[in-house]
Amino acid sequence: MSDHQLPADITNLLSRLRARIQRYVLIEGLTSLLAVMGILFWLSLGLDWSYFWIQRADLPRWVRFLVEISGICLCLSLLLVWVAIRFFRSFRQRALALVLERRFPELNDRLITAIELGEREPTAAPLSQTMLAQTVEEAREASSRLDLSSVFDRRPLLRAGISASCLTISILAFALCFTDVFETWFRRNVLLANEGWRRATAVDVAILAEPDDREVLFQDRTYKHPRGSDLKILATVLSGMQVPTDVQFRYVQSDGTRGRRVMSQLGQNQFKDTLDKVTHSLDFYLMAGDAHREMYHVEVVDPPRIDQLLLQARYPAYTGLNQTDEATGPDGRVPKPVLGTQVSLPVGTDFLLAAVTNKPLVKVRVQTSGYVLEVTRDTTQLTLFQQGGQNRGGSYSIPHTTNWIAEDGRGFSIPFLLGGASQQTVVAENSNVVLPLRLPPSGELQITLTDTDDIRGAESSKLAINSIEDKIPEFDIQLRGIASSITRKAIIPVTGTVKDDYGVMESHFFYKVDSNDSQVRSFPVSPQNKKVFELKQSEKQPWLRFDVLPLELKPGQKLSIAVQAADGDNISGPHLALSENYNFVVVTDEELLSQLYARELNLRQRLEQIITEVQRTQTGLILARQQVKDLLDLRAAPIRPAAANAPSGPPKTPEKDVPPADDAAVSARQGKLDQLDVSTKDSAERALFDVRKNRPETEAIARNLEDIREEMVNNGVDTPLSLQRLDEKLIGPLNAIHKRDFEAVDQRLGLFRLDLQENRSALNRLDECVLLVDQLKRKLETVLNEMRKMETYKELLERLKTIKALQEALKKRTETENKRSIIKKLK
């Protein structure tokens, strides 16, 4: 019997069973899936919340994404396995019949037999057909009484339903009671938003950067810190948030060093901590209640610094220090490297403060005692300090004609002027900044750099710029061949130098007669801005002369002469300087000659003293000759030892005329030798000392005579005979005596002393010395005799002066008596 031959009751029974099974599978699978979804909700919420509670940080988005994707994949897998596959599974009648046979034993395999027989090919045996029909009938009757609902085990469905219900109710209750938390979870774990959990504490983290502890915020949780500086971290609890009891600072450096520190509380809601001298990059986070524990990175970089500082100086023109070339002309700038912390420049120097830095810059700040200059690539701002009413203060913008910061940022160049007292105006009346920027004569620049990493130099580079004040001219001058007494026709030679640190621009004579006003007289030569101006007419005439004759002075008048000089300083000068005053009195020719004779008389007395000392030296040498001879004789006489001290053996025949000697004789002889030796050496030393003393004195007499000669010439009281006498009979011979005769005596005396020291025969050397000293004395006496020849003439001149003075006195007395007699007659 074929399948369609089964009774309709059996077919309907199996269809109803199939439908019941699908419905059961669908309900049980969906409720189980709902329970799993509830469990996934709590697991996701627990994971996210636990991580936040433990780490005080939000679970990363990528973790939440993985959790969401894993949950979706799990739910889809369970839906497929627990619902779709089971629901759409094909149920054969035989399988359904076996389910009923197991659940209802009273079927006694009739239902399964009917289905199996119906699936076979029909047979022709009548008996078989009858039996099959009977079995099918019995199965139909038995199945009509079956309760299909009892086929299913309702406990799994009940458990799934209870679990799904409990989880659903718990989730709904949680969503109603903690709506904000549920919504936060939904946005974080379903929508995957970057929203964080609501916290009781929230802090802002900043860096107190040097200098001035300026507050710097992190950029993308990264901050660049200057190497070697202190790292000051500031945590500020946001307004309205809970302030934690403490805040921990935990860090790890790039070299592996780890640390944790408790930050110090400042006020009500701020915490601070400092790491000293940080040299390695580090990562850190803060533990502050339930606040975000975000990781911050501090990258340690080199701070901006000046690698090279150079002053491109243009000095004042009067100094002559500027470079001269075809490109820059006579006022080209001179590079002046700055090697320390200070530099000195002449007042009025215009210079560029040029620097090369190790990093690109965005800002340069220069502070002086009068203003602050802030230079960026686009703007330059000057803030003028208000100082006692002299400066009105305020901020002023400087237009950019050229960029003061280099194109690559690795340097800057700022114009300055080291002004004098009249060059201190920084801002003009029209509120325009005066360029180059003015600096006081002595001050300090504080240079602060800010680089592209927003790092400001912790320590300002300090440069002290001191002004070199132009000194007044200095004099090193003296008179030549002139004394304080002069004649009316005298010339006054002045020699020496006038010095100035940058050059003498002008120099002249500055003179005054009696109490009259001072006057000037130009030099015949110009200083030509020389640093050392020599007062000389030419190489042949190394002096400048002041002629007295044009002044038409009379005896008794007084003249004062000095040299005045001025430099070329056109900024704080020019500086005038006056040399020492030289005072003169005008006398007659006779008075001057009388003074010169008095000076020559003094020189003659000094020469007489020298001759006396030379005579004493000659006498001493003559006396020393006998001592030297005795010393030589005593050394030449042999000594025979006494008999008691003679050696053993046969006696020797004594030498002729040599008496035997004992120890006392030997000692007496040695004592005599020592005495003579010391005495002769003292004589040599004394003679040498006297000669070396008299030699410079003789030279001094010659120099003084030369001065007398020059003074005679300069005063116009010389005659050919007087000059010939001085040149040929006094000065010339004295110079020859000084250079040749004294030198010869000195050499012979030195050899004589050397012979005595080396115990050689010095008698002949001594005779030479005596002869040379005698010749020296005779030449000095010749000069002395020449000086004495003038004595009679000089004395006669003095007597004439005395007679003239008596005549003048008698004349005055006669005039007085005449006045008295006339007065008496009138009475």
C-alpha positions in Angstrom: 0.0 0.0 0.0 1.5 3.3 -1.0 2.0 6.4 1.2 -1.1 8.1 0.0 -3.1 5.0 0.9 -2.6 5.7 4.7 -5.8 6.8 6.4 -6.2 10.5 6.7 -6.4 10.3 10.4 -2.8 8.9 10.6 -1.6 11.5 8.1 -3.2 14.3 10.0 -1.7 13.1 13.2 1.8 13.1 11.8 1.3 16.5 10.3 0.1 17.9 13.6 3.1 16.3 15.4 5.4 17.9 12.8 3.9 21.4 13.3 4.0 21.0 17.1 7.7 20.1 16.9 8.6 23.2 14.8 6.7 25.4 17.1 8.5 24.0 20.1 11.8 24.3 18.4 11.1 27.9 17.4 9.9 29.0 20.8 12.7 27.2 22.7 15.4 28.5 20.3 14.2 32.1 20.4 13.9 32.1 24.2 17.3 30.6 24.6 18.8 33.1 22.2 17.1 35.9 24.1 18.7 34.6 27.3 22.1 34.5 25.7 21.6 38.0 24.5 20.7 39.1 28.1 23.9 37.3 29.3 25.9 39.1 26.6 24.5 42.4 27.8 25.6 41.9 31.4 28.9 40.5 30.3 29.6 43.6 28.1 28.4 45.9 30.8 30.5 44.1 33.4 33.6 44.1 31.2 33.3 47.8 30.3 32.5 48.9 33.8 35.1 46.6 35.5 37.8 47.9 33.3 36.7 51.5 34.1 36.6 50.8 37.8 39.9 49.0 37.9 41.9 51.1 35.5 40.0 54.3 35.8 40.0 54.4 32.1 37.5 53.7 29.3 37.7 50.4 27.5 39.3 51.1 24.2 37.0 51.3 21.3 38.7 48.5 19.4 38.0 46.1 22.3 34.4 47.2 22.4 34.2 46.6 18.7 35.6 43.1 19.0 33.2 42.3 21.9 30.2 43.6 19.8 31.3 41.7 16.7 31.8 38.5 18.8 28.4 38.9 20.3 26.7 39.4 17.0 28.5 36.4 15.5 27.6 34.3 18.5 23.9 35.2 18.3 23.7 34.6 14.6 25.4 31.2 15.1 22.9 30.3 17.8 20.0 31.5 15.7 21.2 29.3 12.9 21.9 26.2 15.1 19.1 26.5 17.6 16.3 27.8 15.4 16.9 27.8 11.6 18.4 24.4 11.2 16.1 22.7 13.7 13.0 24.6 12.4 13.5 23.8 8.7 14.7 20.2 9.4 12.8 17.6 7.3 10.8 15.1 9.5 10.0 11.7 7.8 6.8 9.9 8.8 8.8 6.9 10.1 10.8 9.3 12.4 7.5 10.9 13.6 6.0 7.4 14.1 8.9 6.2 16.2 8.5 9.4 18.4 4.9 8.4 19.0 5.7 4.7 19.5 8.2 5.6 22.2 5.9 8.0 23.9 2.7 5.8 23.7 3.6 2.1 24.2 -0.1 1.1 23.7 0.4 1.5 20.0 2.4 -1.7 20.2 4.3 -0.9 17.0 1.1 -0.9 15.0 1.7 2.7 13.7 5.3 2.1 12.7 4.2 -1.2 11.1 1.4 0.4 9.1 3.8 3.1 7.8 6.5 0.6 6.9 4.0 -1.7 5.1 2.5 1.3 3.3 6.0 2.2 2.0 6.5 -1.3 0.5 5.4 -2.6 -2.9 1.9 -4.1 -2.8 1.7 -8.0 -2.7 -0.8 -10.2 -4.4 -1.5 -12.6 -1.5 -5.0 -12.0 -0.3 -4.1 -13.0 3.3 -1.4 -10.3 3.4 -3.7 -7.7 2.2 -6.2 -8.5 4.8 -3.7 -8.5 7.6 -2.3 -5.1 6.5 -5.7 -3.6 6.4 -6.4 -4.9 9.8 -3.2 -3.4 11.2 -3.8 0.0 9.6 -7.3 0.1 11.1 -6.1 -0.7 14.5 -3.3 2.0 14.3 -5.9 4.5 13.2 -8.2 3.7 16.1 -5.3 3.9 18.6 -3.9 7.1 17.2 -7.2 8.8 17.4 -7.0 8.6 21.2 -3.4 10.0 21.5 -2.6 13.4 23.3 0.2 14.9 21.2 1.0 17.5 23.8 2.4 14.9 26.1 5.0 14.0 23.5 7.2 17.1 24.4 9.5 17.6 27.5 8.5 21.1 28.6 11.3 21.6 31.1 14.0 22.9 28.6 11.4 25.3 27.2 10.4 26.4 30.7 14.1 26.9 31.7 14.8 28.9 28.6 11.6 31.0 29.1 12.4 31.7 32.7 16.0 32.6 31.9 15.0 34.8 29.1 12.2 36.4 31.2 14.5 37.0 34.1 17.3 38.5 32.0 14.8 40.7 30.1 13.2 41.9 33.2 16.6 42.6 34.8 17.7 44.5 31.8 14.5 46.5 31.7 14.7 47.2 35.4 18.3 48.3 35.0 17.4 50.6 32.1 14.6 52.2 34.1 16.6 52.6 37.3 19.9 53.6 35.7 18.8 55.2 32.5 22.0 57.3 32.0 24.3 54.2 32.6 22.2 52.1 30.2 22.2 54.9 27.6 26.0 55.3 28.0 26.5 51.6 27.6 24.3 51.6 24.5 26.2 54.4 22.9 29.5 52.9 23.9 29.0 49.2 23.1 26.2 49.3 20.4 26.8 52.5 18.6 30.6 52.4 19.5 30.7 56.1 20.3 33.8 57.6 21.9 31.8 58.7 24.9 33.2 57.9 28.3 31.7 56.8 31.4 30.4 59.5 33.6 33.0 60.2 36.4 33.0 61.9 39.7 36.4 63.4 39.1 37.9 65.0 36.0 41.3 66.7 35.8 43.1 68.9 33.2 46.8 68.2 32.9 49.2 70.9 32.0 52.9 71.7 32.2 54.4 74.7 34.0 57.1 75.5 31.5 60.2 77.5 32.3 60.8 80.3 32.5 58.1 82.0 34.6 56.1 78.8 35.0 53.9 79.6 32.1 51.1 77.0 31.6 51.4 74.9 28.5 48.7 72.4 27.4 49.4 69.0 25.8 48.9 68.7 22.1 47.4 65.2 21.3 48.7 64.2 24.8 52.2 65.1 23.8 54.5 67.8 25.1 58.1 68.6 24.0 60.3 69.4 27.0 63.7 71.1 27.0 66.5 68.7 27.9 68.0 69.2 31.4 65.1 71.4 32.7 62.7 70.6 35.5 59.5 69.0 34.5 56.6 70.6 36.5 53.3 68.9 36.1 50.0 70.6 37.1 46.8 68.7 37.6 43.6 70.8 38.0 40.3 69.3 39.1 37.5 70.7 37.0 35.0 73.0 38.6 32.0 71.1 40.2 33.9 67.8 40.2 34.9 65.8 43.3 38.5 66.6 44.5 40.3 63.3 45.3 42.2 62.8 48.5 45.5 62.3 46.6 46.8 62.2 43.1 49.5 59.8 42.0 52.0 60.5 39.2 53.2 57.4 37.5 55.8 57.4 34.8 58.3 55.3 32.8 61.3 56.9 31.1 62.8 55.9 27.8 65.8 54.4 29.6 63.5 52.0 31.5 63.4 54.0 34.8 60.0 53.8 36.4 58.6 55.8 39.3 55.5 56.8 41.1 55.1 60.0 43.2 52.3 61.6 45.2 51.6 65.0 43.9 51.5 68.0 46.3 48.2 69.8 46.6 48.0 73.4 45.8 45.0 75.2 47.1 41.6 73.5 46.8 41.7 71.8 43.4 45.3 71.7 42.1 48.1 69.3 42.4 51.7 69.7 41.4 54.8 67.6 41.1 58.3 68.3 39.7 60.9 66.0 38.1 64.3 67.5 38.4 66.6 67.8 35.4 64.8 65.6 33.0 67.1 64.2 30.3 65.0 61.3 28.9 61.6 61.1 27.3 58.9 59.6 29.4 55.2 58.4 29.4 53.0 59.1 32.4 49.5 59.0 33.7 47.7 60.4 36.7 45.7 58.4 39.3 43.1 60.9 40.6 40.0 59.1 41.9 37.9 57.8 38.9 39.3 60.4 36.5 40.5 59.3 33.1 43.9 57.6 33.3 45.1 58.8 30.0 48.7 58.2 29.0 50.7 61.4 28.3 54.0 61.5 26.4 56.8 63.9 27.2 59.4 64.1 24.5 62.7 65.6 25.6 64.4 67.8 23.0 67.3 70.2 23.0 66.3 73.7 24.1 67.0 76.6 21.7 70.4 78.2 22.2 72.8 80.6 20.5 75.6 78.7 18.9 77.4 81.7 17.6 77.0 85.4 18.4 78.5 88.0 16.2 78.4 91.8 16.1 78.6 93.3 12.7 79.9 96.7 13.8 80.1 99.9 11.9 82.2 102.2 14.1 82.0 106.0 14.2 83.9 107.4 11.2 86.4 109.3 13.4 87.7 106.1 14.9 89.1 104.8 11.5 88.2 101.2 12.5 85.8 100.4 9.7 86.8 98.1 6.9 87.4 99.6 3.5 86.8 97.7 0.3 85.1 98.2 -3.0 81.8 96.5 -1.9 81.2 98.4 1.4 83.2 101.5 0.8 85.0 103.3 3.7 82.3 102.4 6.2 82.1 98.7 5.8 81.0 96.7 8.9 83.6 94.9 10.9 82.7 91.4 12.3 83.4 91.2 16.0 82.8 87.7 17.5 81.4 87.6 21.0 83.4 85.0 22.9 82.2 85.7 26.5 79.3 87.5 28.1 80.5 91.0 27.5 81.9 93.1 24.7 83.1 96.7 24.5 82.4 99.1 21.7 83.1 102.8 21.0 80.2 105.1 21.7 78.2 105.7 18.6 78.8 102.2 17.1 76.0 101.0 14.8 76.0 97.2 14.9 73.9 94.2 13.9 73.4 91.7 16.7 73.6 88.5 14.6 73.2 85.0 16.0 73.1 81.5 14.7 70.9 79.1 16.7 70.7 75.3 17.0 67.0 75.2 16.1 64.5 77.1 14.0 63.0 80.0 16.0 59.5 81.5 16.0 60.3 84.3 18.5 63.2 86.3 19.8 62.8 88.4 23.0 65.4 91.0 23.8 65.2 93.0 27.0 67.2 96.1 27.9 67.0 98.5 30.8 64.7 100.7 28.8 62.5 98.4 26.7 61.5 94.9 25.6 61.7 93.9 22.0 59.7 90.9 20.7 60.5 89.7 17.2 58.6 87.1 15.3 58.6 86.2 11.6 55.6 88.5 10.9 55.6 91.2 13.6 58.1 93.2 15.8 56.8 94.8 18.9 58.6 97.2 21.2 57.4 97.8 24.8 58.9 100.9 26.3 59.3 101.1 30.0 58.2 104.2 31.8 61.2 105.6 33.7 60.8 108.7 35.9 59.0 110.7 33.3 61.8 110.4 30.8 60.1 107.7 28.8 56.3 107.7 28.3 56.0 104.0 28.0 53.7 102.0 25.8 53.9 99.5 23.0 54.9 100.3 19.5 55.0 98.2 16.3 58.0 98.3 14.1 57.2 97.8 10.3 59.1 95.0 8.7 61.3 96.2 5.9 63.5 93.1 6.3 62.9 89.9 8.3 65.1 90.0 11.4 64.6 86.3 11.8 66.3 84.2 9.2 64.3 82.5 6.5 65.1 79.0 7.9 64.6 80.3 11.4 68.0 79.3 12.6 69.3 82.8 13.4 68.4 86.4 13.7 69.9 89.8 13.1 68.7 93.0 15.0 70.1 96.5 14.4 71.3 98.5 17.4 73.2 101.7 18.1 75.3 102.2 21.2 74.4 105.8 21.6 75.9 108.6 23.5 74.2 111.0 25.8 72.5 112.7 22.9 71.5 109.5 21.1 69.1 107.9 23.6 65.7 108.6 21.9 64.1 105.2 21.3 60.7 106.5 20.2 60.3 109.7 18.3 57.6 112.3 18.9 55.6 110.9 16.0 55.5 107.5 17.8 57.8 105.9 15.3 60.5 103.7 16.7 64.0 105.1 15.9 66.1 102.6 14.0 68.7 101.3 14.7 67.4 100.7 18.2 69.2 102.8 20.8 71.2 101.3 23.7 72.5 103.1 26.7 76.3 103.6 26.9 76.6 100.6 29.3 73.9 98.0 29.7 72.9 94.4 29.5 70.9 92.5 26.8 68.8 89.5 27.9 68.0 87.3 24.9 65.3 84.7 25.2 64.6 82.3 22.3 61.4 80.4 21.5 61.6 77.6 18.9 59.2 75.8 16.7 58.5 73.3 19.5 57.1 76.1 21.6 60.1 75.8 23.9 61.4 78.9 25.5 65.0 79.0 26.7 65.0 78.5 30.4 67.9 80.9 30.9 68.2 84.1 29.0 71.5 84.6 27.2 73.0 87.7 28.8 75.3 90.0 26.9 76.8 93.1 28.6 77.7 95.8 26.1 80.0 98.4 27.5 80.9 101.6 25.8 84.4 102.7 25.3 84.5 106.3 26.1 86.9 108.3 23.8 89.7 109.4 26.1 91.2 112.8 26.0 94.5 113.2 24.2 97.6 112.3 26.2 100.9 114.2 26.2 104.5 113.1 26.5 106.3 116.3 25.7 109.4 118.1 27.0 111.4 121.2 26.2 114.7 120.9 24.5 117.6 123.2 25.1 115.7 125.9 27.0 115.3 126.8 30.7 112.9 129.0 32.6 114.9 132.1 31.7 114.7 133.2 28.1 115.6 136.3 26.1 113.1 138.3 24.0 114.5 136.7 20.8 114.4 133.1 22.0 113.0 130.1 20.3 111.4 127.4 22.5 111.8 123.9 21.0 109.1 121.4 22.1 109.5 117.7 21.4 107.6 114.6 22.2 104.3 113.1 21.2 100.5 113.6 21.5 98.5 110.4 21.7 94.8 109.6 21.3 93.1 106.3 21.2 91.5 107.1 17.8 93.6 110.0 16.4 94.5 113.6 17.1 92.5 115.8 14.9 93.9 119.2 15.9 96.9 120.4 18.0 98.5 123.9 18.5 100.5 126.0 21.0 98.5 127.5 23.8 100.3 130.5 25.4 99.7 133.4 27.7 101.8 136.5 28.4 101.6 137.8 32.0 97.9 138.0 33.0 96.6 138.6 29.5 94.1 136.3 27.8 95.4 133.0 26.5 96.0 132.7 22.8 96.8 129.9 20.3 99.4 129.5 17.6 99.1 126.8 15.0 101.7 124.2 14.4 103.5 124.3 11.1 102.4 120.6 10.6 99.0 119.0 10.9 98.2 115.9 13.1 96.2 114.3 10.2 94.2 112.3 12.7 97.2 110.2 13.7 97.0 108.2 16.8 100.5 109.2 17.7 101.4 112.7 16.6 105.1 113.5 16.9 106.0 117.1 17.6 108.6 117.5 15.0 109.2 119.7 11.9 111.0 117.1 10.0 113.4 114.2 10.4 116.3 116.7 10.5 114.5 118.9 13.0 112.7 116.6 15.4 111.0 119.3 17.3 108.5 122.2 16.9 109.6 125.7 17.8 107.8 128.5 19.4 109.3 131.9 18.4 109.2 134.5 21.2 110.4 137.4 19.1 107.0 138.1 17.5 105.6 138.7 20.9 107.9 141.7 21.4 108.4 140.9 25.1 110.4 143.0 27.5 112.7 141.8 30.3 110.7 141.0 33.4 107.6 139.8 31.5 106.3 136.2 32.0 105.4 133.7 29.3 103.4 130.5 29.8 103.3 127.9 27.0 101.4 124.6 26.7 100.3 122.3 23.9 96.6 121.9 23.3 95.1 119.0 21.3 91.6 117.8 20.3 90.4 114.5 19.0 87.8 113.8 16.3 85.0 112.6 18.4 81.9 114.1 16.9 79.5 112.2 19.1 80.4 113.0 22.7 83.3 115.4 21.9 85.5 116.7 20.6 87.7 116.3 23.7 90.2 119.0 24.4 93.3 118.4 26.5 96.0 120.7 27.7 99.6 119.7 28.4 101.7 120.8 31.3 102.3 124.5 31.4 105.9 125.7 30.9 106.6 129.1 32.5 109.3 131.4 31.4 110.7 134.8 32.5 112.2 137.2 29.9 115.7 138.4 30.9 118.4 140.3 29.2 121.2 138.7 27.3 123.7 139.5 30.0 121.5 138.0 32.7 121.1 134.8 30.7 124.8 134.6 30.0 125.4 135.1 33.7 123.0 132.2 34.6 124.7 130.0 32.0 128.1 130.8 33.5 126.8 129.9 36.9 125.8 126.5 35.6 129.1 126.1 33.8 130.8 126.9 37.1 128.9 124.1 38.8 129.9 121.8 36.1 133.6 122.8 36.5 133.4 122.1 40.2 131.9 118.6 39.4 134.8 118.1 36.9 137.3 119.1 39.6 135.8 116.5 41.9 136.1 113.8 39.2 139.8 114.7 38.6 140.4 114.5 42.4 138.8 111.0 42.5 140.8 109.9 39.4 144.0 111.1 41.1 143.0 109.1 44.2 142.5 106.1 42.0 146.0 106.6 40.5 147.6 106.9 43.9 145.8 103.8 45.1 147.1 101.8 42.1 150.6 103.0 42.7 150.4 101.9 46.3 149.0 98.6 45.2 152.0 98.0 43.0 154.3 97.4 45.9 151.7 95.0 47.5 151.4 93.1 44.2 155.2 92.8 44.0 155.5 91.6 47.6 152.8 89.1 46.9 154.6 87.7 43.9 157.9 87.5 45.8 156.3 85.8 48.7 154.7 83.2 46.4 158.0 82.6 44.7 160.0 82.0 47.9 160.0 78.2 48.7 159.6 76.8 52.3 161.6 73.8 53.7 160.0 71.7 56.3 161.5 71.5 59.8 163.8 68.6 60.8 161.3 67.2 63.3 158.8 66.8 60.6 161.2 65.5 58.0 160.5 62.1 56.6 162.7 59.1 57.6 165.8 58.3 55.5 169.1 59.9 54.9 169.1 63.7 55.2 169.1 65.8 52.1 171.5 68.6 51.4 169.6 71.9 52.1 169.2 74.3 49.2 171.4 77.4 49.1 170.1 80.4 51.1 166.8 78.6 52.1 166.7 78.3 55.9 164.7 75.5 57.5 161.2 76.5 58.6 158.8 75.3 61.2 155.0 75.2 61.3 154.7 78.7 62.8 156.7 80.1 59.9 154.5 78.4 57.4 151.4 79.8 59.2 152.9 83.3 59.3 153.8 83.1 55.6 150.3 81.9 54.7 148.7 84.7 56.7 150.9 87.3 55.0 149.9 85.8 51.6 146.2 86.0 52.5 146.5 89.6 53.7 148.3 90.7 50.6 145.9 88.8 48.4 142.8 90.5 50.0 144.5 93.9 50.0 145.4 93.8 46.3 142.0 92.5 45.3 140.3 95.3 47.3 142.5 97.8 45.5 141.5 96.5 42.1 137.7 96.5 43.1 137.9 100.0 44.6 139.7 101.4 41.5 137.2 99.7 39.2 134.3 101.1 41.2 135.6 104.6 41.1 136.2 104.5 37.4 132.7 103.2 36.7 131.3 105.9 38.9 133.2 108.7 37.3 132.5 107.6 33.8 128.7 108.4 33.8 129.4 111.6 35.7 131.7 112.8 33.0 129.1 112.0 30.4 126.5 114.0 32.4 128.9 117.0 32.4 129.1 116.7 28.6 125.3 116.5 28.3 124.9 119.5 30.5 127.4 121.5 28.4 125.4 120.5 25.3 122.3 121.8 27.0 124.1 125.1 27.7 125.1 125.3 24.1 121.6 124.6 22.9 120.2 127.2 25.3 122.7 129.8 24.0 121.6 129.1 20.5 117.9 129.0 21.2 118.2 132.3 23.1 120.2 134.0 20.4 123.2 134.8 22.7 125.7 132.5 20.9 128.8 133.6 19.0 131.0 131.5 16.7 133.9 131.6 19.2 131.7 130.5 22.1 130.2 127.7 20.1 133.7 126.6 18.9 135.0 126.6 22.4 132.1 124.5 23.7 132.2 122.1 20.8 136.0 121.6 20.2 137.4 122.2 23.7 134.8 121.0 26.1 132.0 118.8 24.8 134.1 117.0 22.1 137.0 116.1 24.4 134.6 115.0 27.2 132.7 112.7 24.9 136.0 111.2 23.7 137.2 110.7 27.2 133.9 109.1 28.2 133.8 106.7 25.2 137.5 105.8 24.8 139.6 106.6 27.8 137.3 105.5 30.5 136.5 102.4 28.4 140.2 101.5 28.1 140.8 102.0 31.9 137.8 99.9 32.7 139.0 97.0 30.5 142.6 97.1 31.9 141.3 97.2 35.5 139.0 94.3 34.8 141.9 92.2 33.4 144.0 93.3 36.4 141.3 92.0 38.8 141.0 88.8 36.8 144.8 88.1 37.0 144.6 88.6 40.8 141.7 86.2 41.1 143.5 83.5 39.1 146.8 84.1 41.0 148.6 85.2 37.8 151.4 87.7 37.7 149.5 91.1 37.5 152.4 93.5 37.8 152.6 94.4 34.1 148.8 94.7 33.9 148.9 97.1 36.9 151.6 99.2 35.2 149.3 99.5 32.2 146.4 100.6 34.4 148.5 103.3 36.1 149.6 104.6 32.8 146.1 104.8 31.4 144.7 106.4 34.5 147.4 109.0 34.3 146.6 109.7 30.7 142.9 110.0 31.6 143.7 112.5 34.4 145.8 114.6 32.1 143.0 114.8 29.5 140.4 115.8 32.1 142.8 118.5 33.4 143.1 119.8 29.9 139.3 120.3 29.7 139.4 121.8 33.2 142.0 124.3 32.3 139.9 125.4 29.3 137.0 125.9 31.5 139.1 128.0 33.9 140.3 130.3 31.0 136.8 131.7 30.9 136.8 132.5 34.6 138.5 135.9 34.2 136.1 136.9 31.4 133.1 135.7 33.4 134.2 137.5 36.5 134.8 140.7 34.5 131.3 140.3 33.1 129.9 139.9 36.6 131.7 143.0 37.7 130.3 145.0 34.8 126.8 143.8 35.7 127.4 144.9 39.3 128.7 148.4 38.1 125.6 148.7 35.9 123.3 147.8 38.7 125.0 150.4 40.9 124.6 153.0 38.2 121.0 152.3 37.9 120.5 152.5 41.7 122.5 155.8 41.7 120.4 157.2 38.9 117.2 156.4 40.8 118.6 157.9 44.0 119.6 161.1 42.1 116.1 161.4 40.6 114.6 161.0 44.1 116.8 163.7 45.6 116.0 166.1 42.7 112.3 165.6 43.4 112.8 166.4 47.0 114.8 169.6 46.4 112.2 170.8 43.9 109.4 170.2 46.5 111.4 172.1 49.1 111.8 175.1 46.8 108.1 175.1 46.1 107.4 175.3 49.8 
